[in-house]
Amino acid sequence: MKTIDVEKLNSVVSNFIEERDWDQFHSIKNLSMALSVETSELVEIFQWLKEEDSNNVKNDPKLKAKVEEEISDIFIYLMRIAIKSGVDIESSVLSKIEKNSEKYPVEKARGNARKYTDL
């Protein structure tokens, strides 16, 4: 995966929103609800696919285009929520992985999907 220039994306998205005077509608509550809707639209794409078909997205241009659209919407809303909440996504993710490493030690979690409370 290539490096994501979050500052560039934020600038482009912010300009888009500013030109349309949409920030007035972008409360954290509204952005969270929009994120949920977009996530559901991603789920809907895969809802009735066979497991193998869902794992072959990159080989199906039409399906991949749909997935790209929803992932983009999800990322935009997530980025907006993080910015408006003052959350540093990079440090937050790194911190969460550290916490998860403690909850899911390799020797107990490797190769199974059980919740940490069941390990």
N, C-alpha and C positions, 0 to 999 in steps of 0.2 A: 504494500500500500504506500502510496506517495504521501509526503508530508502535506498536511492541510494548513493553509494560510488563513487562520481564523480571523485575524485582523482584516484581511482583504474581504472575506465573506461578510463580516460584520459591517464593513463600510458600504459594500454594495447593497446589502439588505437594508441598512439604515437609510441610505439615500432613496431607495425604492419606497420605503414606508413614509419618509419625510415628504417626498414629492406628492404623495397621495393624501397626506394629512391623516394617516391611519394610526399614529401612535396613541391618539386619544382613545382608541378602542383596545389597545394592547395592554390591558391590566394583566397582572400575573395570573389572576383567576381566568380571564378569557383566553390567554395564551395556553394555560394548562388544559382547558377544555378543548381547544383547537388541537393541541398535541394528542390528546386522547382520541379524537375523531380521526386524525391522520394515521395514528397507530392502528386503529381499527380498520382503516382502508387498506393498510399493508396486510393485516391479518386476512382480510377478505380475499385478497389475491391468492393466498395459499390455502384457503379454507377447504376446498374439495380436491386439491391436487394429491396425487399419490406421493409418498415420501420421496421416492427417487426423482419424480418430476420437480418437486420443490427444491431439491438439491442441484438441479441442472439449469438454474436460472441463467447463468452466464452463457449457455449454449442456445438459448431461445430468445432472439432479439426482441420479439413482441412482448414477451413476459418480462424480460430485463428492463425494457423501457417503462413499463408500468411500475416495477419495483423501484427504479431510479426516481420516478416522480414522487412516490410516497416517501422514500427515504429522504429526499431533498426537503419535502414539506416538514417532516419530523425533525430534521436537523435544524431547519430555520426556526421553528417554534422552540425547540430545546435551547438553542443559542440565545434567542430573545429572552426566554425565562431566566437563563443563567445570568445574562447581563443585567436585567432588571432586578434580579435578586442579589447581585453582587457576588455571585458564585464563580470562582475560578475553576473551570471545568478540568483543566489539566491536573492541578493539585488535588482537586476533589476525587478524581478517578484514581490517582496514585494512592491517596489515602484509603479509599475504599478497597482497592486491591490488597493493600497491606492488612486491613481488617479481615478481609475474606481469607487471606492466607492463614491467619490465626484460626478462623472458624473451620476452614477446610484444609487441614494439614495433608500434604501429599501422601504420606503413608496411610492415611485413613480414607481420603477422598478419591484417589486415583482409580479411574475406571468405573466409578458408580455415580449415580445421579441422586443419591439420597441427600436430604436436607441435613445441615450440620448438626441439628439436634438428634438425628438418628444415626450418626456415625459412631 
